[in-house]
């Protein structure tokens, strides 16, 4: 069990956001919120693979000793929490406005995580 617990924490910790999403967001926002979480999970893994494929397992500068996945969990975790918090406190935001807000937060998360992974 210890091995699987360690594997979950090091590789799949962000799945918890998928489990929390239906509990926090409003009914009409659910599918877009789930798509946001899945997109963040996939892009994080792609970013980590791209940086690791260059041969730098701790980023290009080596200033941070954390593994890349932990850094990504921290950055995307912050933006996922922010996204869920904003979704909870804006129950009447739907349609194109909610989608635009989702994309804005996603691109902020992508940009910040790219910088943090490179450092």
N, CA, C and O atoms as a GROMACS GRO file, in nm:
protein
  476
    1UNK      N    1   0.082  -0.120   0.000
    1UNK     CA    2   0.000   0.000   0.000
    1UNK      C    3   0.087   0.126   0.000
    1UNK      O    4   0.050   0.227  -0.059
    2UNK      N    5   0.201   0.119   0.066
    2UNK     CA    6   0.288   0.236   0.073
    2UNK      C    7   0.334   0.277  -0.067
    2UNK      O    8   0.342   0.396  -0.097
    3UNK      N    9   0.365   0.179  -0.152
    3UNK     CA   10   0.410   0.210  -0.287
    3UNK      C   11   0.301   0.283  -0.366
    3UNK      O   12   0.328   0.383  -0.432
    4UNK      N   13   0.177   0.234  -0.357
    4UNK     CA   14   0.068   0.295  -0.433
    4UNK      C   15   0.032   0.433  -0.378
    4UNK      O   16  -0.007   0.522  -0.454
    5UNK      N   17   0.045   0.451  -0.248
    5UNK     CA   18   0.023   0.583  -0.190
    5UNK      C   19   0.126   0.682  -0.240
    5UNK      O   20   0.093   0.796  -0.273
    6UNK      N   21   0.250   0.639  -0.245
    6UNK     CA   22   0.358   0.726  -0.295
    6UNK      C   23   0.338   0.755  -0.443
    6UNK      O   24   0.358   0.868  -0.488
    7UNK      N   25   0.300   0.653  -0.520
    7UNK     CA   26   0.275   0.672  -0.662
    7UNK      C   27   0.161   0.770  -0.686
    7UNK      O   28   0.169   0.854  -0.775
    8UNK      N   29   0.056   0.760  -0.605
    8UNK     CA   30  -0.057   0.852  -0.620
    8UNK      C   31  -0.014   0.996  -0.593
    8UNK      O   32  -0.049   1.086  -0.669
    9UNK      N   33   0.060   1.016  -0.486
    9UNK     CA   34   0.102   1.152  -0.450
    9UNK      C   35   0.197   1.209  -0.553
    9UNK      O   36   0.189   1.328  -0.586
   10UNK      N   37   0.287   1.129  -0.605
   10UNK     CA   38   0.387   1.182  -0.698
   10UNK      C   39   0.335   1.198  -0.840
   10UNK      O   40   0.391   1.276  -0.917
   11UNK      N   41   0.231   1.127  -0.878
   11UNK     CA   42   0.186   1.132  -1.017
   11UNK      C   43   0.041   1.177  -1.037
   11UNK      O   44   0.009   1.238  -1.139
   12UNK      N   45  -0.046   1.149  -0.942
   12UNK     CA   46  -0.189   1.169  -0.966
   12UNK      C   47  -0.259   1.249  -0.857
   12UNK      O   48  -0.380   1.233  -0.838
   13UNK      N   49  -0.188   1.334  -0.787
   13UNK     CA   50  -0.248   1.412  -0.680
   13UNK      C   51  -0.357   1.506  -0.731
   13UNK      O   52  -0.453   1.535  -0.659
   14UNK      N   53  -0.343   1.553  -0.854
   14UNK     CA   54  -0.441   1.647  -0.907
   14UNK      C   55  -0.575   1.583  -0.942
   14UNK      O   56  -0.670   1.655  -0.977
   15UNK      N   57  -0.586   1.452  -0.935
   15UNK     CA   58  -0.715   1.386  -0.955
   15UNK      C   59  -0.814   1.427  -0.846
   15UNK      O   60  -0.935   1.423  -0.866
   16UNK      N   61  -0.762   1.466  -0.731
   16UNK     CA   62  -0.849   1.512  -0.623
   16UNK      C   63  -0.932   1.633  -0.665
   16UNK      O   64  -1.044   1.650  -0.618
   17UNK      N   65  -0.878   1.717  -0.753
   17UNK     CA   66  -0.956   1.831  -0.801
   17UNK      C   67  -1.077   1.785  -0.880
   17UNK      O   68  -1.182   1.848  -0.874
   18UNK      N   69  -1.063   1.675  -0.954
   18UNK     CA   70  -1.178   1.620  -1.028
   18UNK      C   71  -1.287   1.573  -0.933
   18UNK      O   72  -1.406   1.587  -0.962
   19UNK      N   73  -1.246   1.516  -0.820
   19UNK     CA   74  -1.344   1.468  -0.724
   19UNK      C   75  -1.411   1.583  -0.649
   19UNK      O   76  -1.528   1.572  -0.610
   20UNK      N   77  -1.339   1.692  -0.627
   20UNK     CA   78  -1.396   1.807  -0.556
   20UNK      C   79  -1.485   1.893  -0.645
   20UNK      O   80  -1.576   1.959  -0.595
   21UNK      N   81  -1.461   1.893  -0.773
   21UNK     CA   82  -1.532   1.982  -0.863
   21UNK      C   83  -1.684   1.966  -0.857
   21UNK      O   84  -1.753   2.067  -0.844
   22UNK      N   85  -1.740   1.845  -0.866
   22UNK     CA   86  -1.886   1.835  -0.860
   22UNK      C   87  -1.945   1.878  -0.725
   22UNK      O   88  -2.062   1.914  -0.717
   23UNK      N   89  -1.864   1.876  -0.621
   23UNK     CA   90  -1.914   1.916  -0.491
   23UNK      C   91  -1.916   2.068  -0.474
   23UNK      O   92  -1.989   2.119  -0.389
   24UNK      N   93  -1.836   2.139  -0.553
   24UNK     CA   94  -1.820   2.283  -0.532
   24UNK      C   95  -1.894   2.367  -0.635
   24UNK      O   96  -1.962   2.463  -0.600
   25UNK      N   97  -1.881   2.332  -0.762
   25UNK     CA   98  -1.940   2.417  -0.866
   25UNK      C   99  -2.091   2.393  -0.876
   25UNK      O  100  -2.143   2.294  -0.826
   26UNK      N  101  -2.158   2.487  -0.941
   26UNK     CA  102  -2.302   2.478  -0.957
   26UNK      C  103  -2.336   2.389  -1.076
   26UNK      O  104  -2.253   2.366  -1.164
   27UNK      N  105  -2.457   2.340  -1.077
   27UNK     CA  106  -2.498   2.237  -1.172
   27UNK      C  107  -2.474   2.276  -1.318
   27UNK      O  108  -2.427   2.194  -1.397
   28UNK      N  109  -2.505   2.399  -1.354
   28UNK     CA  110  -2.492   2.440  -1.494
   28UNK      C  111  -2.347   2.472  -1.534
   28UNK      O  112  -2.319   2.495  -1.651
   29UNK      N  113  -2.257   2.472  -1.438
   29UNK     CA  114  -2.116   2.498  -1.466
   29UNK      C  115  -2.033   2.369  -1.466
   29UNK      O  116  -1.914   2.372  -1.496
   30UNK      N  117  -2.095   2.258  -1.433
   30UNK     CA  118  -2.021   2.136  -1.404
   30UNK      C  119  -1.935   2.086  -1.520
   30UNK      O  120  -1.817   2.058  -1.500
   31UNK      N  121  -1.991   2.076  -1.640
   31UNK     CA  122  -1.916   2.016  -1.750
   31UNK      C  123  -1.797   2.102  -1.792
   31UNK      O  124  -1.690   2.050  -1.824
   32UNK      N  125  -1.817   2.232  -1.790
   32UNK     CA  126  -1.704   2.321  -1.824
   32UNK      C  127  -1.597   2.315  -1.716
   32UNK      O  128  -1.478   2.320  -1.746
   33UNK      N  129  -1.639   2.305  -1.592
   33UNK     CA  130  -1.542   2.297  -1.482
   33UNK      C  131  -1.464   2.165  -1.488
   33UNK      O  132  -1.343   2.164  -1.466
   34UNK      N  133  -1.532   2.056  -1.518
   34UNK     CA  134  -1.462   1.928  -1.531
   34UNK      C  135  -1.365   1.930  -1.649
   34UNK      O  136  -1.254   1.878  -1.640
   35UNK      N  137  -1.407   1.992  -1.759
   35UNK     CA  138  -1.317   2.004  -1.875
   35UNK      C  139  -1.194   2.088  -1.839
   35UNK      O  140  -1.083   2.057  -1.882
   36UNK      N  141  -1.214   2.193  -1.761
   36UNK     CA  142  -1.102   2.276  -1.716
   36UNK      C  143  -1.004   2.193  -1.635
   36UNK      O  144  -0.883   2.202  -1.656
   37UNK      N  145  -1.054   2.114  -1.542
   37UNK     CA  146  -0.966   2.034  -1.456
   37UNK      C  147  -0.889   1.929  -1.536
   37UNK      O  148  -0.769   1.910  -1.516
   38UNK      N  149  -0.958   1.861  -1.628
   38UNK     CA  150  -0.891   1.760  -1.710
   38UNK      C  151  -0.785   1.825  -1.800
   38UNK      O  152  -0.676   1.770  -1.816
   39UNK      N  153  -0.817   1.940  -1.856
   39UNK     CA  154  -0.720   2.011  -1.939
   39UNK      C  155  -0.597   2.051  -1.859
   39UNK      O  156  -0.485   2.038  -1.908
   40UNK      N  157  -0.617   2.098  -1.738
   40UNK     CA  158  -0.503   2.134  -1.653
   40UNK      C  159  -0.417   2.011  -1.622
   40UNK      O  160  -0.294   2.019  -1.622
   41UNK      N  161  -0.482   1.898  -1.596
   41UNK     CA  162  -0.407   1.775  -1.567
   41UNK      C  163  -0.322   1.734  -1.687
   41UNK      O  164  -0.205   1.700  -1.672
   42UNK      N  165  -0.382   1.736  -1.805
   42UNK     CA  166  -0.310   1.694  -1.926
   42UNK      C  167  -0.195   1.788  -1.961
   42UNK      O  168  -0.085   1.744  -1.994
   43UNK      N  169  -0.222   1.917  -1.953
   43UNK     CA  170  -0.119   2.014  -1.991
   43UNK      C  171  -0.003   2.011  -1.892
   43UNK      O  172   0.112   2.027  -1.932
   44UNK      N  173  -0.031   1.991  -1.765
   44UNK     CA  174   0.077   1.979  -1.666
   44UNK      C  175   0.170   1.865  -1.704
   44UNK      O  176   0.292   1.882  -1.702
   45UNK      N  177   0.114   1.751  -1.737
   45UNK     CA  178   0.197   1.636  -1.772
   45UNK      C  179   0.277   1.662  -1.901
   45UNK      O  180   0.392   1.620  -1.912
   46UNK      N  181   0.215   1.729  -1.997
   46UNK     CA  182   0.287   1.763  -2.120
   46UNK      C  183   0.402   1.859  -2.092
   46UNK      O  184   0.511   1.842  -2.146
   47UNK      N  185   0.379   1.959  -2.008
   47UNK     CA  186   0.485   2.053  -1.975
   47UNK      C  187   0.601   1.983  -1.904
   47UNK      O  188   0.717   2.009  -1.935
   48UNK      N  189   0.569   1.896  -1.810
   48UNK     CA  190   0.674   1.824  -1.738
   48UNK      C  191   0.753   1.736  -1.833
   48UNK      O  192   0.876   1.731  -1.825
   49UNK      N  193   0.685   1.667  -1.924
   49UNK     CA  194   0.755   1.582  -2.021
   49UNK      C  195   0.846   1.663  -2.113
   49UNK      O  196   0.956   1.620  -2.145
   50UNK      N  197   0.799   1.779  -2.154
   50UNK     CA  198   0.881   1.863  -2.243
   50UNK      C  199   1.008   1.907  -2.173
   50UNK      O  200   1.116   1.899  -2.231
   51UNK      N  201   0.996   1.953  -2.049
   51UNK     CA  202   1.116   1.998  -1.977
   51UNK      C  203   1.208   1.880  -1.948
   51UNK      O  204   1.330   1.892  -1.960
   52UNK      N  205   1.152   1.765  -1.910
   52UNK     CA  206   1.234   1.648  -1.881
   52UNK      C  207   1.302   1.594  -2.007
   52UNK      O  208   1.412   1.539  -1.999
   53UNK      N  209   1.239   1.610  -2.121
   53UNK     CA  210   1.299   1.559  -2.245
   53UNK      C  211   1.425   1.636  -2.284
   53UNK      O  212   1.504   1.588  -2.365
   54UNK      N  213   1.444   1.754  -2.228
   54UNK     CA  214   1.565   1.830  -2.255
   54UNK      C  215   1.682   1.785  -2.169
   54UNK      O  216   1.796   1.826  -2.191
   55UNK      N  217   1.653   1.699  -2.070
   55UNK     CA  218   1.759   1.648  -1.983
   55UNK      C  219   1.773   1.722  -1.852
   55UNK      O  220   1.861   1.690  -1.772
   56UNK      N  221   1.690   1.819  -1.829
   56UNK     CA  222   1.694   1.897  -1.705
   56UNK      C  223   1.577   1.854  -1.616
   56UNK      O  224   1.464   1.898  -1.636
   57UNK      N  225   1.605   1.769  -1.519
   57UNK     CA  226   1.497   1.716  -1.435
   57UNK      C  227   1.455   1.812  -1.325
   57UNK      O  228   1.353   1.789  -1.259
   58UNK      N  229   1.531   1.919  -1.302
   58UNK     CA  230   1.492   2.018  -1.201
   58UNK      C  231   1.481   2.157  -1.262
   58UNK      O  232   1.501   2.256  -1.191
   59UNK      N  233   1.449   2.167  -1.389
   59UNK     CA  234   1.438   2.296  -1.455
   59UNK      C  235   1.569   2.337  -1.519
   59UNK      O  236   1.673   2.274  -1.495
   60UNK      N  237   1.566   2.441  -1.599
   60UNK     CA  238   1.684   2.483  -1.673
   60UNK      C  239   1.788   2.552  -1.586
   60UNK      O  240   1.908   2.539  -1.611
   61UNK      N  241   1.744   2.626  -1.486
   61UNK     CA  242   1.840   2.700  -1.404
   61UNK      C  243   1.885   2.623  -1.282
   61UNK      O  244   1.994   2.646  -1.231
   62UNK      N  245   1.803   2.530  -1.234
   62UNK     CA  246   1.838   2.453  -1.115
   62UNK      C  247   1.824   2.530  -0.985
   62UNK      O  248   1.876   2.487  -0.882
   63UNK      N  249   1.754   2.643  -0.987
   63UNK     CA  250   1.738   2.723  -0.866
   63UNK      C  251   1.647   2.656  -0.762
   63UNK      O  252   1.665   2.676  -0.642
   64UNK      N  253   1.552   2.578  -0.809
   64UNK     CA  254   1.461   2.508  -0.718
   64UNK      C  255   1.495   2.359  -0.718
   64UNK      O  256   1.520   2.301  -0.824
   65UNK      N  257   1.496   2.299  -0.601
   65UNK     CA  258   1.530   2.157  -0.590
   65UNK      C  259   1.408   2.066  -0.603
   65UNK      O  260   1.424   1.944  -0.612
   66UNK      N  261   1.289   2.122  -0.603
   66UNK     CA  262   1.169   2.039  -0.611
   66UNK      C  263   1.161   1.970  -0.746
   66UNK      O  264   1.205   2.025  -0.847
   67UNK      N  265   1.106   1.849  -0.748
   67UNK     CA  266   1.080   1.785  -0.877
   67UNK      C  267   0.978   1.867  -0.959
   67UNK      O  268   0.898   1.941  -0.902
   68UNK      N  269   0.984   1.853  -1.088
   68UNK     CA  270   0.898   1.931  -1.176
   68UNK      C  271   0.750   1.906  -1.149
   68UNK      O  272   0.669   1.999  -1.152
   69UNK      N  273   0.714   1.782  -1.123
   69UNK     CA  274   0.573   1.750  -1.100
   69UNK      C  275   0.520   1.819  -0.975
   69UNK      O  276   0.407   1.866  -0.974
   70UNK      N  277   0.599   1.825  -0.871
   70UNK     CA  278   0.556   1.893  -0.748
   70UNK      C  279   0.537   2.042  -0.772
   70UNK      O  280   0.442   2.102  -0.721
   71UNK      N  281   0.626   2.101  -0.849
   71UNK     CA  282   0.609   2.243  -0.882
   71UNK      C  283   0.481   2.265  -0.960
   71UNK      O  284   0.405   2.359  -0.935
   72UNK      N  285   0.457   2.176  -1.055
   72UNK     CA  286   0.334   2.187  -1.134
   72UNK      C  287   0.210   2.168  -1.050
   72UNK      O  288   0.111   2.238  -1.068
   73UNK      N  289   0.216   2.072  -0.958
   73UNK     CA  290   0.102   2.053  -0.867
   73UNK      C  291   0.075   2.179  -0.787
   73UNK      O  292  -0.040   2.217  -0.766
   74UNK      N  293   0.181   2.245  -0.742
   74UNK     CA  294   0.164   2.367  -0.664
   74UNK      C  295   0.099   2.479  -0.745
   74UNK      O  296   0.006   2.544  -0.699
   75UNK      N  297   0.150   2.501  -0.865
   75UNK     CA  298   0.098   2.610  -0.948
   75UNK      C  299  -0.044   2.580  -0.995
   75UNK      O  300  -0.134   2.661  -0.978
   76UNK      N  301  -0.062   2.462  -1.054
   76UNK     CA  302  -0.196   2.429  -1.102
   76UNK      C  303  -0.294   2.411  -0.986
   76UNK      O  304  -0.413   2.441  -1.000
   77UNK      N  305  -0.247   2.364  -0.873
   77UNK     CA  306  -0.333   2.353  -0.755
   77UNK      C  307  -0.384   2.489  -0.711
   77UNK      O  308  -0.502   2.503  -0.677
   78UNK      N  309  -0.296   2.589  -0.712
   78UNK     CA  310  -0.338   2.724  -0.676
   78UNK      C  311  -0.445   2.774  -0.773
   78UNK      O  312  -0.547   2.828  -0.730
   79UNK      N  313  -0.423   2.757  -0.902
   79UNK     CA  314  -0.518   2.808  -1.000
   79UNK      C  315  -0.647   2.726  -1.004
   79UNK      O  316  -0.754   2.782  -1.030
   80UNK      N  317  -0.640   2.597  -0.977
   80UNK     CA  318  -0.762   2.517  -0.968
   80UNK      C  319  -0.845   2.558  -0.847
   80UNK      O  320  -0.967   2.568  -0.855
   81UNK      N  321  -0.779   2.583  -0.735
   81UNK     CA  322  -0.850   2.630  -0.616
   81UNK      C  323  -0.913   2.766  -0.642
   81UNK      O  324  -1.027   2.791  -0.604
   82UNK      N  325  -0.839   2.855  -0.707
   82UNK     CA  326  -0.893   2.986  -0.742
   82UNK      C  327  -1.013   2.972  -0.834
   82UNK      O  328  -1.114   3.040  -0.816
   83UNK      N  329  -1.003   2.885  -0.932
   83UNK     CA  330  -1.112   2.861  -1.027
   83UNK      C  331  -1.237   2.809  -0.956
   83UNK      O  332  -1.348   2.857  -0.981
   84UNK      N  333  -1.219   2.712  -0.868
   84UNK     CA  334  -1.334   2.657  -0.796
   84UNK      C  335  -1.395   2.761  -0.702
   84UNK      O  336  -1.517   2.767  -0.688
   85UNK      N  337  -1.312   2.840  -0.640
   85UNK     CA  338  -1.361   2.945  -0.551
   85UNK      C  339  -1.442   3.049  -0.629
   85UNK      O  340  -1.551   3.088  -0.586
   86UNK      N  341  -1.389   3.092  -0.741
   86UNK     CA  342  -1.462   3.189  -0.823
   86UNK      C  343  -1.590   3.128  -0.880
   86UNK      O  344  -1.692   3.198  -0.891
   87UNK      N  345  -1.588   3.001  -0.916
   87UNK     CA  346  -1.708   2.935  -0.967
   87UNK      C  347  -1.815   2.926  -0.859
   87UNK      O  348  -1.934   2.945  -0.886
   88UNK      N  349  -1.773   2.897  -0.738
   88UNK     CA  350  -1.868   2.885  -0.628
   88UNK      C  351  -1.936   3.019  -0.598
   88UNK      O  352  -2.056   3.024  -0.573
   89UNK      N  353  -1.859   3.126  -0.603
   89UNK     CA  354  -1.914   3.257  -0.569
   89UNK      C  355  -1.976   3.330  -0.688
   89UNK      O  356  -2.016   3.446  -0.674
   90UNK      N  357  -1.985   3.266  -0.802
   90UNK     CA  358  -2.054   3.327  -0.917
   90UNK      C  359  -2.153   3.226  -0.975
   90UNK      O  360  -2.131   3.174  -1.084
   91UNK      N  361  -2.262   3.200  -0.903
   91UNK     CA  362  -2.356   3.095  -0.946
   91UNK      C  363  -2.434   3.129  -1.073
   91UNK      O  364  -2.484   3.038  -1.139
   92UNK      N  365  -2.447   3.256  -1.107
   92UNK     CA  366  -2.528   3.294  -1.223
   92UNK      C  367  -2.444   3.317  -1.348
   92UNK      O  368  -2.498   3.359  -1.451
   93UNK      N  369  -2.317   3.291  -1.341
   93UNK     CA  370  -2.230   3.308  -1.458
   93UNK      C  371  -2.234   3.179  -1.539
   93UNK      O  372  -2.197   3.072  -1.491
   94UNK      N  373  -2.282   3.192  -1.662
   94UNK     CA  374  -2.295   3.075  -1.748
   94UNK      C  375  -2.254   3.110  -1.891
   94UNK      O  376  -2.222   3.225  -1.922
   95UNK      N  377  -2.256   3.011  -1.975
   95UNK     CA  378  -2.236   3.032  -2.117
   95UNK      C  379  -2.099   3.085  -2.154
   95UNK      O  380  -1.996   3.040  -2.104
   96UNK      N  381  -2.102   3.182  -2.245
   96UNK     CA  382  -1.977   3.235  -2.301
   96UNK      C  383  -1.893   3.307  -2.196
   96UNK      O  384  -1.770   3.304  -2.203
   97UNK      N  385  -1.958   3.372  -2.101
   97UNK     CA  386  -1.882   3.444  -1.998
   97UNK      C  387  -1.805   3.345  -1.911
   97UNK      O  388  -1.688   3.368  -1.880
   98UNK      N  389  -1.869   3.237  -1.873
   98UNK     CA  390  -1.802   3.136  -1.790
   98UNK      C  391  -1.689   3.068  -1.867
   98UNK      O  392  -1.583   3.040  -1.812
   99UNK      N  393  -1.713   3.043  -1.994
   99UNK     CA  394  -1.609   2.982  -2.078
   99UNK      C  395  -1.490   3.077  -2.094
   99UNK      O  396  -1.375   3.033  -2.089
  100UNK      N  397  -1.517   3.205  -2.114
  100UNK     CA  398  -1.408   3.303  -2.127
  100UNK      C  399  -1.329   3.313  -1.998
  100UNK      O  400  -1.206   3.323  -2.001
  101UNK      N  401  -1.397   3.311  -1.885
  101UNK     CA  402  -1.327   3.316  -1.756
  101UNK      C  403  -1.243   3.190  -1.737
  101UNK      O  404  -1.131   3.198  -1.687
  102UNK      N  405  -1.296   3.076  -1.777
  102UNK     CA  406  -1.222   2.950  -1.767
  102UNK      C  407  -1.095   2.955  -1.851
  102UNK      O  408  -0.988   2.914  -1.805
  103UNK      N  409  -1.107   3.003  -1.973
  103UNK     CA  410  -0.989   3.012  -2.060
  103UNK      C  411  -0.887   3.111  -2.006
  103UNK      O  412  -0.766   3.086  -2.014
  104UNK      N  413  -0.934   3.221  -1.951
  104UNK     CA  414  -0.841   3.320  -1.894
  104UNK      C  415  -0.761   3.260  -1.779
  104UNK      O  416  -0.639   3.278  -1.772
  105UNK      N  417  -0.829   3.191  -1.690
  105UNK     CA  418  -0.760   3.131  -1.576
  105UNK      C  419  -0.667   3.020  -1.624
  105UNK      O  420  -0.557   3.003  -1.570
  106UNK      N  421  -0.710   2.944  -1.725
  106UNK     CA  422  -0.623   2.838  -1.777
  106UNK      C  423  -0.494   2.896  -1.834
  106UNK      O  424  -0.386   2.844  -1.806
  107UNK      N  425  -0.503   3.001  -1.914
  107UNK     CA  426  -0.382   3.058  -1.973
  107UNK      C  427  -0.293   3.124  -1.869
  107UNK      O  428  -0.171   3.125  -1.884
  108UNK      N  429  -0.353   3.178  -1.763
  108UNK     CA  430  -0.270   3.229  -1.653
  108UNK      C  431  -0.194   3.114  -1.588
  108UNK      O  432  -0.075   3.125  -1.561
  109UNK      N  433  -0.265   3.002  -1.563
  109UNK     CA  434  -0.201   2.886  -1.501
  109UNK      C  435  -0.091   2.830  -1.591
  109UNK      O  436   0.017   2.795  -1.543
  110UNK      N  437  -0.117   2.823  -1.720
  110UNK     CA  438  -0.018   2.772  -1.814
  110UNK      C  439   0.107   2.858  -1.817
  110UNK      O  440   0.219   2.807  -1.815
  111UNK      N  441   0.089   2.989  -1.821
  111UNK     CA  442   0.203   3.080  -1.828
  111UNK      C  443   0.286   3.075  -1.701
  111UNK      O  444   0.409   3.065  -1.706
  112UNK      N  445   0.220   3.082  -1.586
  112UNK     CA  446   0.293   3.079  -1.459
  112UNK      C  447   0.363   2.945  -1.440
  112UNK      O  448   0.478   2.941  -1.397
  113UNK      N  449   0.295   2.835  -1.474
  113UNK     CA  450   0.358   2.704  -1.456
  113UNK      C  451   0.476   2.687  -1.552
  113UNK      O  452   0.576   2.624  -1.516
  114UNK      N  453   0.467   2.741  -1.671
  114UNK     CA  454   0.581   2.734  -1.764
  114UNK      C  455   0.702   2.804  -1.706
  114UNK      O  456   0.814   2.752  -1.713
  115UNK      N  457   0.680   2.920  -1.648
  115UNK     CA  458   0.792   2.994  -1.587
  115UNK      C  459   0.848   2.918  -1.468
  115UNK      O  460   0.970   2.907  -1.453
  116UNK      N  461   0.760   2.866  -1.384
  116UNK     CA  462   0.806   2.795  -1.263
  116UNK      C  463   0.878   2.666  -1.300
  116UNK      O  464   0.976   2.629  -1.234
  117UNK      N  465   0.833   2.596  -1.403
  117UNK     CA  466   0.900   2.472  -1.443
  117UNK      C  467   1.036   2.499  -1.506
  117UNK      O  468   1.127   2.418  -1.494
  118UNK      N  469   1.049   2.611  -1.572
  118UNK     CA  470   1.177   2.643  -1.636
  118UNK      C  471   1.282   2.685  -1.533
  118UNK      O  472   1.400   2.654  -1.548
  119UNK      N  473   1.238   2.755  -1.429
  119UNK     CA  474   1.333   2.807  -1.328
  119UNK      C  475   1.410   2.694  -1.264
  119UNK      O  476   1.494   2.718  -1.177
   0.00000   0.00000   0.00000
